[in-house]
Amino acid sequence: MPPLRTSRRRLGVCVATVLAVTAGAGVLASPGAVAAPPAVAGTATADEAALPAGAEIVSSGDTGYLTSRTDDSGRAVLEWHTYADGSVLPIGAGTVGHDSDSDTVVTSDGGSTVFLRDMSEGGTWSATYDLASEFAPGAELVGVVGDSLFVKVPAGGGGYRELWQLSRADGAVHKTKRSSNPYSMDFKVVASTGDVMLVLSSNRVFPSSSTFRTEYWKTRTSVAGDAVIESGSRQNIAAWPQASTGARTADHEAWVEYRGGVTELVVDGTYAHPRFAMDSSLSGAVVVGVIGDTLLYGVPGRAADETPSPLYARSVTDPTAAPYEILERFSSAARAPDGRLLVRGATAGADGLFRFAQGDDGRPSGTLVARTDRVPALEVTGSKVPAAVSLEKPGATVAMEWTLSRAGATVDLTLTHAATGRKLTARLAQPAPGSPAAFVWDGVLAGVSAPNGVYTWQITATPADGVGAPATARGTFQVSRTPNPHDYTDNGSTDVLARDASGVLWRDDLFDWPSGGQVKTAGRTRLGSGWQVYNQIEAAGNLAGTSTGDLVARDTSGVLWLYLGKGDGTFATRVKVGTGWQIYKQLAGGDDLTGDGRTDLVATDGSGILWLYKGTGSSTAPFAPRVRVGSGWQVYNQITAVGDIAGSTAGDLVARDTSGVLWLYQGNGTGNFTARVRIGSGWNAFSQVVGAADVTADGRPDLVAHGPNGTYVYRSTGSATAPFSRLTTDLYAGEGGKFNSLA
């Protein structure tokens, strides 16, 4: 269904009648399988027509509509609301309003006196009829079509009645008898379209001299003619109740019957003749109207109450289609001359008078014509968002909840990382009545693990029916992850740097917590070109006291440069560390070898001596003078600082010899190492072996090995003799020969 919209005062031609104002109270239960309700949208305007909360719609014409209410003193108040300027005119004559489906207001004193008044622009005609005098004591008004009154009149004994039409033409009153069966018992005009009306009647039939039965009929006849209702299109139907209502359009007629103690809504039309049996909760259901091929029905409540009494709709051409709810509550309705309906009711966000017509999709489309002040503004009344969040544990999530002042709202959430401005937006599941709006964040932002820092959250709750202003609420929380020396984006997860053959440096962010035994990549970012000037690039860990990793690179002239990580995945302008570094064949950084909490650097020269450069924590002079550690390291063609993988007092090194055997050197905390341990062979299959800090979020540093035949993550086990178990990864999948340097 297209959304309900809020209308301004100047509405143009509208309304007429279908349901009399005699709406009974009732509680409506669910009608079984009910389809999802259509959206109802709109926004209140400053000049929107106002409606008293207790007002019911009685009838409608081309220029306005009639309402009825009871004031604080208990007095009935009838008022005519004009479309042209929104003015409200009191109707002084009568206490009961009757549906006339025109600009003729018909009221009565609740007895035999009926008042008519022409409310069209410039209209001055009015009339008063005493039905008891015009016909007989006990005469009762049973229908109005325009300015024609239909009256059931007692006829002799036995409770028999006749149907008469009272109308005015050429300044004279005309009375026409519209029934001929001498045994008629009851009549009711339940619907009309133009000059054609739908009448329900009941007659006593005597199949033998000693017994009789009552038969019930539906008749379609012309108001303008004088044919008796028993002729022409009369059809036999099941029993109809006094509260029975009906509807008539060019394609369909609908009415209410009782069959076998069950209320049925019956539709007689061009396409189908379905009968919709109501369950016990809908035993008081009435036909509200037919729009296109859709039947509107429900158990009317009272405008003055807030007891649920939904207005339902369902297809009459597809009887198997489930009904759906149009309004959460309704109490009265009237049909306009152009076929549209005015319905007094409420959605989750608006209480007032709604106008329904056929939408572009063929289903009823509603507009708020006039509203009361009964429905409060939508508000966010509470929130449950933690002030501090740790995303370090595997599978960590953040549960958030917001309480709304009422149901029937769509809720949109925006999370923003204050430092970078990166956002997450989500449309939350519409909360059920009495339940909060809820969201569980998986700790992912823009496709990668969320960075540390302050986050702002904001929710915008918008009434699903579109009536009323959205409600917003906002707040902050702090995300924390354990620092990772191989992290350049401050999100605690490992980043791996790789240079391709053209000199472009790339960064791949890895997700923590392997899934299905595989380490997944979160995304790749191009950092820049020109990196071919360096013959060694090394992740150096946190050299200058920040929470993110840094980078050192040696150019072909032997100058060593420091790139400080900025925490957003990029690096600050390079700083010259020193010259003469061309004497070293291998550099390995990112490991605290001395146990002082700062990362150090080791280097092997051409003679095989291993030198230690202890970290200072300074960004301008990050290393202390070198210290000789030992000799004989020329047997290794790859040296990697891997962190403490085997539980010693400081960081460790792994070294690969020329035959592909990998050796572990455990740090002793003084800048030196224990005796080497052979931990595996075949490592010459890899061109790069990189210490990648804690990839798997288990508290131990891991290793990434890359070569032409694939890339693997070697997870630390904590054992000095078998320190790694291999995991697969999609890092550099199919790119074995693309990169010539990893860090």
C-alpha positions in Angstrom: 0.0 0.0 0.0 1.4 3.4 -0.8 2.0 5.5 2.3 -0.5 7.5 4.2 0.3 11.2 3.8 -0.8 14.3 5.8 -3.1 16.6 3.9 -3.4 20.4 4.2 -6.8 22.1 4.6 -7.4 22.7 0.9 -8.3 19.2 -0.1 -10.7 19.7 -3.0 -13.4 17.3 -3.8 -13.7 14.2 -1.5 -16.0 12.2 0.6 -19.4 10.5 1.2 -20.7 7.6 3.2 -20.6 3.9 4.0 -20.8 3.2 7.7 -23.3 4.9 10.0 -22.0 6.7 13.1 -23.7 4.1 15.4 -20.3 2.4 16.0 -20.3 -0.2 18.8 -17.4 -0.9 21.1 -15.4 -4.0 20.5 -12.0 -5.6 21.1 -10.5 -7.1 17.9 -8.2 -10.1 18.1 -5.9 -11.2 15.3 -7.8 -12.6 12.3 -5.5 -15.5 11.8 -2.7 -15.2 9.2 -2.3 -11.5 8.7 0.1 -10.1 6.1 2.6 -7.4 7.0 0.9 -4.0 7.4 1.5 -1.4 4.7 3.6 1.6 5.5 1.8 4.8 6.4 3.7 8.0 5.9 3.1 11.8 6.4 4.2 14.8 8.4 2.0 17.1 10.5 1.7 20.7 9.2 1.0 23.9 11.0 -2.3 24.5 9.2 -3.5 20.9 9.3 -7.1 20.6 10.2 -7.7 19.8 13.9 -10.2 17.2 15.1 -11.6 16.7 18.6 -10.4 13.3 20.0 -13.9 12.0 20.5 -15.3 13.0 17.1 -16.8 10.4 14.8 -17.3 10.7 11.0 -21.0 10.6 10.1 -21.2 11.6 6.4 -19.4 13.4 3.7 -20.1 15.4 0.6 -18.2 17.2 -2.1 -17.6 20.4 0.1 -17.2 19.0 3.6 -18.0 16.3 6.1 -20.1 15.9 9.2 -18.9 14.7 12.6 -20.5 13.8 15.8 -19.1 14.0 19.4 -20.2 14.4 23.0 -18.9 17.4 24.9 -17.8 17.5 28.5 -21.3 18.0 29.7 -22.6 14.9 27.9 -24.3 16.9 25.1 -24.2 15.7 21.6 -22.4 18.0 19.2 -22.8 17.8 15.4 -20.3 19.8 13.3 -19.8 20.4 9.6 -16.2 20.7 8.5 -15.6 22.6 5.2 -12.7 21.6 2.9 -12.4 25.1 1.3 -11.1 26.9 4.4 -11.2 24.4 7.2 -14.0 26.1 9.1 -16.2 24.2 11.5 -19.9 25.0 11.5 -22.2 23.8 14.3 -25.3 21.9 13.3 -28.0 23.1 15.7 -30.9 20.9 14.8 -30.9 17.3 16.0 -28.7 15.2 18.2 -28.1 12.2 15.9 -26.4 12.4 12.6 -27.2 10.2 9.6 -25.1 9.2 6.6 -26.4 11.0 3.5 -23.4 10.6 1.1 -23.8 14.2 0.0 -23.6 17.8 1.1 -27.1 17.4 2.6 -26.8 17.1 6.4 -29.4 14.8 7.8 -30.0 14.7 11.6 -32.7 13.7 13.9 -33.8 14.1 17.5 -33.4 10.4 18.1 -37.1 9.9 17.5 -39.4 10.7 14.6 -38.2 14.2 13.8 -35.7 14.5 11.0 -33.9 17.7 9.9 -32.3 18.3 6.5 -29.9 21.1 5.6 -28.0 21.9 2.4 -24.4 22.6 3.3 -23.0 23.1 -0.2 -21.5 26.5 -1.0 -24.4 29.0 -1.2 -26.9 26.4 -0.1 -29.9 27.7 1.8 -32.4 24.9 1.6 -33.5 23.1 4.8 -36.5 21.0 5.8 -38.0 19.3 8.9 -40.1 16.1 8.8 -42.0 14.4 11.5 -42.0 10.8 10.4 -44.8 9.9 12.8 -47.0 12.6 11.2 -45.9 11.9 7.6 -46.5 8.2 7.9 -47.5 6.6 11.2 -46.4 6.3 14.8 -43.3 4.1 15.0 -42.0 5.1 11.6 -38.2 4.8 11.6 -35.5 6.2 9.4 -33.5 3.3 7.9 -31.5 5.0 5.2 -30.6 8.3 3.5 -29.4 8.8 -0.1 -28.7 12.4 -0.8 -31.8 14.3 0.3 -34.1 11.2 0.0 -35.2 9.6 3.2 -36.1 5.9 3.5 -38.5 5.0 6.2 -39.8 1.7 7.5 -43.4 2.1 8.5 -45.6 -0.2 10.7 -48.3 -1.9 8.6 -51.0 -3.5 10.6 -50.5 -6.1 13.3 -47.9 -8.9 13.4 -44.9 -6.6 13.3 -45.1 -6.1 9.5 -43.6 -3.1 7.9 -43.5 -1.2 4.6 -40.6 0.8 3.1 -41.4 4.3 2.0 -39.3 7.0 0.3 -39.7 10.6 1.3 -38.1 13.2 -1.0 -38.5 16.8 -2.1 -38.9 18.0 -5.7 -40.1 21.2 -7.2 -40.7 22.6 -3.7 -43.1 19.8 -2.8 -42.8 16.7 -0.6 -43.2 13.3 -2.3 -43.8 10.0 -0.6 -43.5 6.8 -2.5 -44.1 3.3 -1.2 -41.1 1.1 -2.2 -42.3 -2.3 -1.0 -45.2 -4.5 -1.9 -44.9 -7.7 0.1 -47.6 -7.5 2.8 -45.4 -9.7 5.1 -42.2 -7.7 5.1 -40.6 -7.5 8.5 -37.6 -5.2 8.2 -35.6 -3.0 5.8 -32.2 -1.3 5.8 -30.4 0.8 3.2 -26.8 -0.3 3.6 -25.0 1.4 0.7 -25.5 3.6 -2.3 -23.6 4.9 -5.4 -25.2 7.9 -7.1 -28.9 7.0 -7.6 -28.4 3.3 -7.0 -28.9 1.9 -3.5 -28.4 -1.5 -1.9 -31.3 -2.6 0.4 -31.5 -5.5 2.7 -34.9 -6.8 3.6 -36.6 -9.7 5.4 -40.0 -11.2 4.7 -42.2 -13.8 6.4 -43.1 -16.7 4.1 -46.0 -19.2 4.8 -45.2 -22.4 3.0 -48.3 -24.0 4.7 -51.1 -22.7 6.7 -49.6 -23.7 10.0 -45.9 -22.8 9.7 -43.8 -19.9 8.4 -40.2 -19.0 7.9 -38.2 -15.7 7.4 -36.4 -15.1 4.2 -33.7 -12.5 3.7 -33.1 -10.5 0.6 -30.6 -8.2 -1.1 -32.0 -5.7 -3.6 -30.4 -3.2 -5.9 -32.7 -0.4 -7.0 -32.8 3.2 -8.2 -33.5 6.1 -5.8 -34.9 8.1 -8.7 -37.4 5.5 -9.7 -40.5 4.2 -7.9 -40.0 0.4 -8.4 -40.8 -1.8 -5.4 -37.7 -3.4 -3.9 -39.1 -6.9 -4.3 -38.8 -6.7 -8.1 -35.8 -6.7 -10.4 -32.5 -7.7 -8.9 -33.7 -9.2 -5.7 -31.5 -12.1 -4.4 -32.0 -14.5 -1.5 -29.3 -14.2 1.2 -28.6 -15.5 4.7 -29.8 -13.6 7.8 -28.6 -10.1 8.1 -28.3 -8.3 11.5 -29.5 -4.8 12.4 -25.8 -3.7 12.5 -25.2 -5.0 9.0 -23.4 -2.5 6.8 -22.6 -2.6 3.1 -20.7 -1.1 0.3 -21.3 -0.5 -3.4 -19.0 0.4 -6.3 -19.1 0.0 -10.0 -17.6 -3.5 -9.7 -18.6 -4.8 -6.3 -21.3 -5.0 -3.7 -20.6 -6.1 -0.2 -22.7 -6.7 2.9 -22.8 -8.7 6.2 -24.7 -11.9 6.8 -25.0 -14.4 9.6 -24.8 -18.0 8.4 -24.9 -20.9 10.9 -24.0 -18.5 13.7 -20.9 -17.2 11.9 -20.5 -13.6 10.6 -19.7 -13.6 6.9 -18.6 -10.7 4.8 -20.0 -11.3 1.3 -18.8 -9.7 -1.9 -20.8 -9.8 -5.1 -18.9 -8.6 -8.1 -17.7 -8.9 -11.6 -14.7 -11.1 -10.9 -15.6 -13.3 -7.9 -18.2 -13.9 -5.2 -16.2 -14.7 -2.1 -17.5 -15.2 1.4 -15.1 -14.3 4.2 -16.0 -16.1 7.4 -15.0 -14.2 10.6 -13.7 -16.0 13.7 -15.2 -15.3 17.1 -12.9 -12.2 17.6 -14.5 -10.7 14.5 -18.1 -11.6 15.1 -19.0 -8.0 15.2 -17.2 -7.1 12.0 -18.8 -4.6 9.5 -18.1 -3.8 5.9 -16.3 -0.4 5.9 -16.0 -0.1 2.2 -14.6 -1.5 -1.1 -11.7 0.3 -2.8 -10.8 -1.1 -6.2 -10.7 -4.8 -5.6 -10.0 -4.5 -1.9 -12.5 -5.0 0.9 -12.0 -3.0 4.1 -13.6 -4.3 7.3 -13.2 -4.7 11.1 -14.9 -4.3 14.4 -15.4 -0.6 15.1 -14.4 0.7 18.5 -15.0 4.2 19.8 -13.0 7.3 18.9 -12.9 8.3 22.6 -11.2 5.0 23.5 -7.7 3.6 22.7 -8.8 0.0 22.7 -7.3 -1.8 19.6 -9.8 -2.2 16.9 -7.8 -2.5 13.6 -9.1 -1.8 10.2 -8.3 -4.7 7.9 -8.0 -5.0 4.1 -8.0 -8.0 1.8 -8.3 -8.8 -1.8 -11.7 -9.8 -3.2 -10.2 -11.2 -6.4 -7.7 -13.4 -4.6 -9.6 -14.8 -1.7 -6.5 -16.8 -0.6 -4.5 -13.7 -0.1 -3.9 -12.9 3.6 -5.6 -9.9 5.2 -3.4 -7.0 6.3 -3.9 -4.1 8.8 -4.4 -0.6 7.5 -5.1 1.2 10.7 -4.4 0.1 14.3 -7.7 1.4 15.4 -10.9 2.6 13.7 -14.4 3.6 14.9 -16.4 5.0 12.0 -16.3 5.7 8.2 -18.2 7.5 5.5 -18.0 7.1 1.7 -17.5 10.1 -0.6 -19.4 10.6 -3.9 -16.2 10.0 -5.8 -15.7 6.6 -4.1 -13.1 7.5 -1.6 -13.5 6.7 2.1 -13.1 8.8 5.2 -12.2 6.7 8.2 -11.9 7.8 11.8 -9.0 5.9 13.3 -5.4 5.8 14.3 -2.0 4.5 13.4 1.0 4.2 15.7 1.8 7.8 15.1 -1.4 9.6 14.2 -5.0 9.8 15.5 -7.6 11.5 13.3 -9.5 11.3 10.1 -8.0 9.4 7.2 -9.0 9.5 3.5 -8.5 6.3 1.5 -8.5 5.9 -2.3 -7.0 3.4 -4.7 -3.3 3.8 -5.0 -1.1 3.2 -8.1 -0.6 -0.4 -7.1 -4.4 -1.0 -6.8 -4.3 -1.2 -3.0 -5.8 1.4 -0.7 -3.7 4.5 -0.2 -4.4 6.7 2.8 -4.0 10.4 3.6 -4.4 12.0 7.0 -7.1 14.7 6.6 -7.4 15.9 10.2 -5.7 14.9 13.3 -6.2 15.0 17.1 -3.6 15.7 19.6 -4.0 12.3 21.2 -0.9 10.6 19.9 2.3 11.8 21.7 5.5 12.6 19.8 7.9 9.7 19.2 10.8 9.9 21.6 13.9 7.8 22.4 13.3 7.3 26.2 16.4 5.2 27.0 19.6 3.6 25.7 21.8 0.8 26.7 25.2 1.3 25.0 28.4 0.4 27.0 30.7 3.3 27.7 33.8 1.2 27.0 34.2 -1.7 24.6 37.0 -4.3 24.2 37.1 -6.0 20.9 40.2 -8.1 21.7 38.5 -11.4 22.4 37.7 -13.7 19.5 34.1 -13.2 18.4 33.7 -10.1 20.5 30.5 -8.1 19.8 28.8 -5.0 21.2 25.1 -5.2 22.1 23.2 -2.0 22.0 19.5 -1.2 22.8 17.3 1.8 22.6 13.8 2.2 24.1 11.2 4.1 22.2 8.1 5.9 23.6 5.9 3.9 21.2 6.0 1.1 18.6 5.6 1.5 14.9 8.9 3.2 14.1 11.8 2.5 11.7 15.2 3.0 13.4 18.4 4.1 11.6 21.8 3.8 13.4 25.0 5.6 12.5 28.3 4.8 14.3 31.2 7.2 13.5 34.9 6.8 14.4 35.7 10.3 15.7 39.4 10.2 14.6 38.8 9.1 11.0 35.2 10.0 10.3 34.5 6.5 9.0 30.9 5.5 9.5 28.7 2.4 9.8 25.0 2.9 9.0 22.3 0.3 9.6 18.5 0.1 9.4 17.5 -1.9 12.5 14.7 -4.4 12.7 11.5 -2.6 13.6 10.9 -3.3 17.3 7.8 -5.1 18.3 5.5 -3.3 20.8 7.1 -3.3 24.2 10.5 -4.3 22.9 13.6 -2.1 22.4 15.3 -1.4 19.1 18.4 -3.6 19.2 21.7 -3.9 17.3 24.7 -6.2 17.8 27.8 -4.8 16.3 30.4 -7.3 15.1 33.3 -4.8 15.5 33.8 -4.3 11.8 33.9 -0.8 10.3 34.2 -0.1 6.6 35.0 -3.7 6.0 37.9 -4.0 8.5 38.3 -4.5 12.2 37.2 -1.3 13.9 40.1 1.0 15.1 40.6 2.1 18.7 39.3 5.4 19.9 36.1 7.3 20.6 33.0 6.5 18.6 29.8 8.5 18.4 26.5 6.8 17.9 23.2 8.3 16.7 19.9 6.8 16.1 17.0 8.3 14.2 13.6 6.8 14.9 11.0 7.7 12.3 7.3 6.9 12.7 6.6 4.1 10.3 3.3 5.8 9.4 5.3 9.0 8.6 3.1 11.1 10.9 5.1 13.2 13.3 8.7 14.2 13.5 11.6 11.7 13.8 13.2 11.3 17.2 17.0 11.3 17.6 19.4 10.3 20.4 23.2 10.2 20.4 26.1 9.3 22.6 29.7 8.0 22.7 31.7 5.0 23.6 35.4 4.0 23.6 36.8 1.0 21.7 40.1 -0.6 22.8 42.3 -3.3 21.4 45.6 -4.5 22.6 48.4 -2.7 20.7 49.9 -4.8 17.9 53.4 -3.8 16.7 52.5 -4.9 13.2 49.3 -2.7 13.1 49.3 0.5 11.1 45.6 1.4 11.4 45.2 1.3 15.2 42.7 -1.5 15.2 44.8 -4.2 16.9 44.8 -6.5 13.8 47.9 -7.3 11.8 48.7 -5.3 8.6 51.1 -6.7 6.0 53.0 -4.5 3.7 54.1 -5.6 0.2 55.9 -3.8 -2.7 55.2 -4.8 -6.2 57.6 -4.8 -9.2 56.7 -1.3 -10.2 57.6 0.1 -6.7 54.0 0.6 -5.4 53.6 -0.2 -1.7 50.4 -1.9 -0.6 48.9 -2.6 2.8 46.6 -5.6 3.5 44.6 -5.6 6.7 44.0 -9.1 8.2 41.1 -10.1 10.3 41.9 -11.6 13.6 40.3 -14.9 14.7 40.7 -17.4 11.8 37.5 -18.7 10.4 37.3 -22.3 9.3 41.1 -22.6 9.8 41.8 -19.8 7.4 43.1 -16.3 8.1 41.0 -13.8 6.0 42.0 -10.5 4.6 39.8 -7.5 5.3 41.0 -5.2 2.4 43.9 -3.8 0.5 45.0 -0.2 0.3 47.5 1.5 -2.1 50.0 3.5 0.0 52.1 5.1 -2.7 54.7 4.6 -5.4 58.5 5.1 -5.6 59.4 2.5 -3.1 61.8 0.8 -5.6 64.5 3.1 -4.3 64.8 0.8 -1.2 66.6 -2.5 -1.2 65.2 -3.5 2.2 61.9 -2.6 3.9 61.3 -3.7 7.4 58.4 -3.5 9.8 60.1 -2.1 12.9 57.3 -2.1 15.5 56.7 0.8 17.8 59.9 2.8 17.7 58.7 6.2 18.8 56.2 5.6 21.6 53.0 5.6 19.6 50.4 2.9 19.6 51.0 1.9 16.0 53.8 0.3 14.2 56.6 2.1 12.3 58.7 1.2 9.2 62.4 1.5 8.4 63.7 1.3 4.8 67.3 1.3 3.5 68.0 2.9 0.1 70.6 1.8 -2.4 73.2 4.3 -1.1 73.0 2.8 2.4 70.9 5.5 4.1 68.3 4.2 6.6 65.0 6.1 6.8 62.3 5.9 9.5 58.6 6.1 8.6 56.5 6.8 11.6 53.0 5.2 11.5 50.2 7.8 11.9 47.6 5.3 13.1 45.4 5.7 10.1 47.2 3.3 7.8 49.6 5.9 6.4 53.0 7.1 7.4 54.5 10.5 8.2 57.2 12.0 6.1 60.4 10.0 6.3 63.2 10.9 8.8 66.9 10.1 8.1 68.2 7.7 10.7 71.8 7.3 9.5 74.2 6.4 6.7 76.5 3.4 6.0 73.8 0.8 6.4 74.9 -0.8 3.1 77.3 -3.0 5.0 74.5 -5.1 6.2 73.1 -8.1 4.3 70.1 -8.7 6.6 67.9 -6.4 8.7 65.3 -7.6 11.2 63.1 -5.4 13.3 59.9 -5.2 15.4 61.2 -7.3 18.3 61.9 -6.4 21.9 65.2 -8.3 22.5 66.2 -6.6 25.7 63.0 -6.7 27.7 62.7 -2.9 28.2 59.4 -2.6 26.3 60.9 -0.9 23.2 61.5 -2.6 19.9 65.0 -3.2 18.7 66.7 -3.9 15.4 69.3 -6.5 14.4 71.6 -6.6 11.4 74.1 -9.1 9.9 77.1 -7.7 8.1 79.1 -9.3 5.2 81.3 -11.2 7.6 78.4 -12.8 9.4 78.5 -10.8 12.6 75.1 -10.1 14.2 74.7 -6.6 15.6 72.0 -5.3 17.9 70.6 -1.8 17.7 68.7 -1.1 20.9 65.5 1.0 20.6 65.6 4.4 22.3 62.0 5.6 21.9 63.1 8.7 20.0 61.7 9.5 16.6 64.9 11.4 15.6 67.5 9.0 16.9 65.6 5.7 17.3 68.6 3.4 17.9 71.4 3.3 20.4 75.0 2.6 19.1 75.3 -1.0 17.9 76.4 -3.9 20.1 78.0 -7.0 18.8 75.9 -10.1 19.5 77.8 -12.9 17.8 79.3 -14.3 14.6 78.6 -17.1 12.1 75.3 -15.6 10.9 76.5 -15.7 7.2 75.0 -19.2 6.9 71.5 -17.6 7.0 69.8 -16.0 4.0 66.7 -14.9 5.9 66.5 -13.5 9.5 63.1 -12.6 11.0 62.2 -11.0 14.3 59.1 -12.8 15.4 58.5 -11.7 19.0 58.2 -14.1 22.0 56.9 -17.2 20.4 58.1 -19.8 22.9 57.6 -18.2 26.3 61.1 -16.8 27.0 61.9 -13.5 28.7 62.2 -11.5 25.5 61.7 -11.6 21.7 63.0 -14.3 19.5 64.5 -14.7 16.1 64.0 -17.3 13.4 66.7 -17.8 10.8 66.7 -19.8 7.6 69.9 -21.4 6.3 70.8 -21.9 2.7 69.4 -25.5 2.7 66.0 -24.3 3.8 66.2 -25.3 7.5 64.5 -22.9 9.9 66.2 -22.3 13.3 64.8 -20.7 16.4 66.9 -18.4 18.6 65.1 -17.6 21.8 65.9 -14.2 23.4 67.4 -14.2 26.9 66.4 -10.6 27.7 69.9 -9.2 27.5 70.0 -8.8 23.7 71.5 -12.2 23.2 70.0 -15.7 22.6 70.0 -19.2 23.8 71.3 -22.0 21.7 69.5 -22.4 18.4 66.8 -25.1 18.0 66.0 -26.7 14.6 62.3 -26.2 14.0 61.7 -27.4 10.4 63.0 -27.8 6.9 61.7 -26.9 3.4 61.5 -23.2 4.2 63.4 -22.3 1.0 60.0 -22.6 -0.8 59.3 -19.1 0.5 60.9 -15.9 -0.8 59.7 -13.9 2.2 59.3 -14.9 5.9 57.8 -12.1 7.9 57.1 -11.7 11.6 53.5 -10.5 11.7 52.9 -10.1 15.4 49.6 -11.6 16.8 47.5 -12.5 13.7 45.2 -14.9 15.4 44.4 -12.9 18.6 45.6 -15.7 21.0 48.3 -13.6 22.7 51.2 -15.1 20.8 53.0 -13.6 17.7 52.8 -15.4 14.4 54.6 -15.7 11.1 53.6 -15.0 7.5 55.5 -16.9 4.8 55.1 -16.0 1.1 56.4 -17.4 -2.1 55.6 -18.3 -5.7 53.6 -21.4 -4.5 51.4 -19.6 -2.0 51.1 -17.7 1.3 50.6 -19.2 4.7 50.2 -18.0 8.3 52.2 -20.0 10.8 50.5 -19.8 14.1 52.6 -19.7 17.2 52.0 -22.7 19.5 54.2 -21.6 22.5 56.5 -24.6 22.1 60.2 -24.1 21.6 60.6 -27.3 19.6 57.5 -27.1 17.4 56.6 -23.5 17.6 54.3 -23.2 14.5 51.1 -24.8 13.1 50.2 -23.8 9.5 47.0 -22.0 8.6 45.8 -21.2 5.1 45.0 -17.6 4.1 43.6 -15.7 1.2 46.4 -13.2 1.5 48.1 -12.8 -1.9 46.0 -15.7 -3.3 47.1 -16.1 -6.9 49.8 -13.5 -6.5 52.8 -15.6 -5.8 55.2 -13.6 -8.1 53.7 -10.2 -7.8 55.5 -8.8 -4.8 59.3 -8.7 -4.2 59.4 -7.4 -0.7 57.1 -8.0 2.4 57.2 -6.3 5.7 
